[in-house]
Amino acid sequence: MSKALKTIQKVLAAPEELRDGLKDKTNAELSAHYALAQNQNELQELAYEIIQWAWADAMAQDIVPLVLETKTVGLDEIDYMEEDLRGLRAYWQGKGGKILSGILRHSREQMPREEMVAALDLHQDEVATNFWGTLTKLQSQYTEQLAQLPTKRLIELIARALPHPSTIDTEALTASVAAGSLADTDVDPIMRTVMKQSKGNVSFLGTRHALFNLADIGLTYGDNVREQLFQTGQIGAYKGAPVVQVENFEDFYGDDVLPDNEIWIIGRNAGRLTYYGNTAKAQVLRMEAFYWRWETARDAGMSLFGAEDGRIGRIILT
């Protein structure tokens, strides 16, 4: 590990009340160090550390583990979703009788493998003239954008799954209700249907605007809601089921990703998010005109294999 990187880690590990002073004290030194051509090979080491910190922060903010099963396997492993295991026979019979056996039967589906990726171009002078300012900007951008990726994919998959016919009566999974007249008699039948198909483990998901409509019919807020007005994460419970709020965010074209007039009830076994490997790849590429491209990738896959089995419900507020 280079001396410069050790200095960076020391500053970041310092108590918060001392950190700003240490950044001011080391800013010129670190800027000068990374401005030298012979030290620019150290950017690979720096990029790896920065991006790993950003991934760690982003995963701490991820709401998907609150809603779906989430697991991590080896980078070279294949993950399978297996359920409905049955076939073993256990029963009472007369002593000495022939014991009857069964054949193990199950459903099996291979989890997809894709990449979560991000790249940001920075001019080398931004590092050379304001090291800590650029480092903070870089890390915050990565954290913000990477934290949105699992949620975006979850919403995309739900949007695709909801119109499909279900093996359960679709009327038992969908309700269209005027927001001002929403009652527990509208919500509870859908909740019970999803719970029945999900072994009782369900969550409510929506934006703050949508979930506000549950406040008068059974939503109890947790103490942490008082800490901030807008947040992403679990904000309370509706009749024992976790209520998870997503702060709406925009896609690349500036459009809101989530509908503000829908509440989704999702069974925990409706799908899975799988990460392949415990760390992300990171590198810095030299570009034209003295720009550097900081990029990262991490293998992951998400599937909603239980949507057609009645494990997702939908309340549309008109």
C-alpha positions in Angstrom: 0.0 0.0 0.0 1.4 3.4 -1.0 2.2 6.1 1.6 -0.4 8.4 0.0 -3.2 5.8 0.4 -2.2 5.2 4.0 -2.5 8.9 4.6 -6.0 8.9 3.0 -7.1 5.9 5.2 -5.7 7.6 8.3 -7.7 10.8 7.6 -10.9 8.9 6.9 -10.5 6.8 10.1 -10.0 9.9 12.3 -12.9 11.1 14.5 -15.4 13.2 12.6 -14.5 16.3 14.6 -10.9 16.1 13.4 -11.5 14.9 9.9 -12.1 18.3 8.2 -8.9 19.7 9.7 -6.8 16.8 8.5 -8.3 17.1 5.0 -7.3 20.7 4.9 -3.8 19.9 6.2 -3.2 17.0 3.7 -5.1 18.4 0.6 -2.1 20.2 -1.0 0.2 17.3 -0.4 -2.1 14.7 -1.8 -3.0 16.9 -4.8 0.7 17.4 -5.6 1.4 13.7 -5.2 -1.3 12.5 -7.7 -0.4 15.3 -10.1 3.0 13.7 -10.8 3.1 11.5 -13.9 5.2 8.9 -12.1 2.5 8.5 -9.4 -0.5 8.2 -11.6 -0.1 4.4 -11.6 -1.3 4.6 -8.0 -4.7 5.8 -9.3 -5.6 2.1 -9.8 -5.0 1.4 -6.1 -6.9 4.6 -5.1 -9.8 3.8 -7.5 -10.1 0.3 -6.0 -10.4 1.7 -2.5 -12.7 4.5 -3.3 -15.1 2.4 -5.3 -15.1 -0.4 -2.7 -16.1 2.2 0.0 -18.8 3.5 -2.3 -20.2 0.0 -2.9 -20.2 -0.6 0.8 -22.2 2.6 1.4 -24.5 1.9 -1.4 -25.3 -1.6 -0.2 -26.0 -0.3 3.3 -28.7 1.9 1.7 -30.2 -0.8 -0.5 -33.8 -1.6 0.3 -34.1 -4.8 -1.7 -32.9 -7.0 1.2 -35.9 -5.6 3.1 -38.3 -6.9 0.5 -36.7 -10.0 -1.3 -34.4 -12.8 -0.4 -30.8 -11.7 -0.9 -27.7 -13.8 -1.0 -24.0 -13.8 -2.1 -22.3 -16.7 -3.7 -18.8 -17.2 -5.2 -17.9 -15.3 -8.3 -17.6 -18.6 -10.2 -20.7 -20.3 -8.8 -24.1 -20.8 -10.3 -27.1 -19.9 -8.0 -30.3 -21.8 -8.3 -33.7 -21.0 -6.9 -35.2 -24.2 -5.6 -38.5 -24.6 -3.8 -41.5 -26.9 -3.5 -39.3 -29.7 -2.2 -41.4 -32.6 -1.4 -41.6 -36.4 -1.8 -40.4 -37.7 1.6 -43.1 -39.8 3.2 -43.4 -39.7 7.0 -46.3 -41.5 8.5 -47.5 -44.0 11.1 -48.0 -47.7 10.3 -48.2 -51.1 11.8 -45.0 -52.5 13.3 -43.0 -54.6 10.8 -44.8 -53.3 7.7 -43.0 -52.3 4.5 -41.9 -48.7 4.6 -43.0 -46.8 1.5 -40.7 -44.3 -0.1 -41.2 -41.2 -2.3 -39.2 -39.4 -5.0 -37.9 -35.9 -4.2 -39.6 -33.4 -6.5 -38.8 -29.7 -6.7 -38.8 -26.7 -9.0 -35.5 -25.3 -10.0 -34.5 -22.2 -11.8 -31.1 -20.7 -12.5 -30.6 -17.2 -11.3 -29.6 -14.7 -14.0 -26.1 -13.2 -14.0 -25.6 -9.6 -15.2 -23.4 -6.7 -14.3 -24.1 -3.6 -12.3 -21.8 -1.0 -13.8 -20.9 2.7 -13.5 -18.3 5.0 -15.0 -17.3 8.6 -14.4 -14.9 10.8 -16.4 -12.7 13.3 -14.5 -10.0 15.6 -15.7 -6.7 14.9 -14.1 -6.4 18.5 -12.9 -9.5 18.0 -10.7 -7.4 15.5 -8.6 -4.3 17.6 -8.9 -5.8 20.8 -7.7 -8.4 19.8 -5.1 -7.8 16.2 -4.0 -10.3 15.9 -1.2 -13.1 17.8 -2.9 -12.8 15.6 -6.0 -12.5 12.4 -3.9 -15.7 13.3 -2.0 -17.6 14.2 -5.2 -16.5 10.9 -6.8 -17.4 8.7 -3.9 -20.8 10.4 -3.3 -21.7 10.1 -7.0 -20.9 6.4 -7.0 -22.7 5.8 -3.8 -25.9 7.6 -4.9 -26.0 5.9 -8.3 -25.0 2.4 -7.2 -27.6 2.5 -4.4 -30.3 3.0 -6.9 -29.4 0.1 -9.2 -31.0 -2.8 -7.2 -34.2 -0.8 -6.5 -34.5 0.2 -10.2 -34.2 -3.4 -11.3 -36.8 -4.5 -8.7 -39.3 -1.9 -9.9 -38.6 -2.8 -13.6 -39.3 -6.5 -12.8 -42.4 -5.7 -10.8 -43.8 -3.5 -13.6 -43.3 -6.3 -16.1 -44.8 -9.0 -13.8 -47.9 -7.2 -12.6 -49.9 -7.3 -16.0 -49.3 -11.1 -16.4 -52.2 -13.4 -15.5 -51.7 -15.2 -12.2 -52.5 -18.7 -11.3 -54.5 -17.0 -8.5 -57.6 -15.0 -9.3 -56.2 -11.6 -10.4 -59.0 -9.8 -8.8 -57.7 -11.0 -5.4 -54.3 -9.4 -6.2 -55.3 -6.0 -7.6 -57.5 -3.1 -6.4 -58.2 0.2 -7.9 -59.5 2.7 -5.2 -59.9 6.4 -4.9 -57.1 7.6 -2.7 -59.4 9.6 -0.4 -61.6 6.6 0.3 -59.0 3.8 0.8 -60.0 1.5 3.6 -58.5 -1.6 5.2 -61.3 -3.6 3.5 -59.5 -2.7 0.2 -56.0 -3.6 1.4 -56.5 -6.6 3.7 -57.9 -9.1 1.2 -54.9 -8.5 -1.2 -52.5 -8.7 1.8 -54.0 -12.0 2.9 -53.8 -13.5 -0.6 -50.1 -12.6 -0.9 -49.4 -13.8 2.6 -51.0 -17.1 1.8 -48.7 -17.6 -1.2 -45.6 -16.2 0.6 -45.6 -18.1 3.9 -46.8 -15.0 5.7 -43.8 -12.9 4.9 -44.8 -9.8 3.0 -43.8 -6.1 2.7 -45.5 -3.0 1.5 -43.5 -0.9 -1.0 -44.1 2.6 -2.4 -43.2 6.2 -2.5 -43.9 8.5 0.5 -46.8 10.0 -1.4 -48.4 6.7 -2.0 -47.8 5.2 1.4 -49.2 8.3 3.1 -52.7 6.9 2.2 -52.1 4.0 4.7 -51.7 6.4 7.6 -55.4 6.5 8.5 -56.1 2.7 8.2 -53.4 1.0 10.2 -49.9 2.2 9.3 -47.8 2.8 12.5 -44.6 4.8 12.0 -41.3 3.9 13.5 -39.3 6.3 15.7 -36.7 6.7 13.0 -39.2 8.5 10.7 -38.8 11.6 13.0 -35.1 11.8 12.0 -35.8 12.9 8.4 -38.7 13.8 6.3 -37.7 11.9 3.1 -35.9 8.6 3.3 -35.5 5.2 1.8 -36.0 2.3 4.0 -38.5 0.8 6.4 -40.6 3.5 8.0 -43.1 1.4 10.0 -45.6 -1.4 9.7 -49.1 -2.1 8.5 -50.8 -4.7 10.7 -47.4 -6.3 11.3 -46.1 -6.2 7.8 -43.0 -4.0 7.1 -43.7 -0.8 5.2 -40.8 0.2 3.0 -40.6 3.7 1.6 -38.6 4.6 -1.6 -37.7 8.2 -2.2 -38.6 8.7 -5.9 -35.7 9.2 -8.2 -35.3 10.0 -11.8 -33.9 7.9 -14.6 -31.3 9.1 -17.2 -34.1 11.0 -19.1 -35.4 12.9 -16.0 -38.6 10.8 -15.6 -39.7 9.5 -12.2 -39.0 5.8 -11.8 -41.8 4.9 -9.4 -45.5 5.6 -9.8 -46.7 7.8 -7.0 -50.2 6.3 -7.2 -49.4 2.6 -6.5 -48.7 0.5 -3.4 -47.2 -2.9 -3.9 -47.5 -5.8 -1.5 -44.6 -8.2 -2.1 -43.9 -11.6 -0.7 -40.4 -12.2 0.5 -40.2 -15.3 -1.6 -41.5 -13.5 -4.8 -37.9 -13.3 -6.0 -34.2 -13.1 -5.1 -31.2 -10.8 -5.6 -27.9 -12.7 -5.9 -24.5 -11.2 -5.8 -21.6 -13.1 -7.4 -18.5 -12.5 -5.4 -17.9 -10.3 -2.4 -16.0 -7.4 -4.2 -16.5 -5.3 -7.2 -14.0 -4.7 -10.1 -12.6 -1.3 -10.4 -10.1 0.4 -12.8 -9.0 3.8 -14.1 -8.6 4.2 -17.9 -6.6 7.0 -19.5 -8.7 8.9 -22.0 -8.1 11.7 -24.5 -7.4 15.3 -23.4 -6.1 14.2 -20.0 -9.3 12.7 -18.8 -9.4 9.6 -16.6 -12.4 7.2 -16.6 -13.1 5.6 -13.2 -15.3 2.6 -13.8 -16.6 -0.4 -11.8 -18.6 -3.5 -12.3 -20.1 -6.2 -10.1 -21.8 -9.4 -11.1 -25.4 -9.7 -9.8 -28.8 -11.1 -10.9 -32.4 -10.5 -9.8 -35.4 -12.6 -10.6 -39.1 -12.4 -9.7 -39.9 -16.1 -10.1 -42.9 -16.0 -7.8 -45.0 -13.3 -9.5 -47.2 -15.7 -11.3 -47.9 -17.6 -8.1 -49.7 -14.7 -6.5 -46.8 -13.3 -4.5 -47.2 -9.7 -5.6 -50.3 -7.5 -5.0 -51.1 -4.1 -6.3 -53.2 -1.2 -5.1 -53.8 1.6 -7.6 -54.9 4.9 -6.2 -57.1 6.9 -8.5 
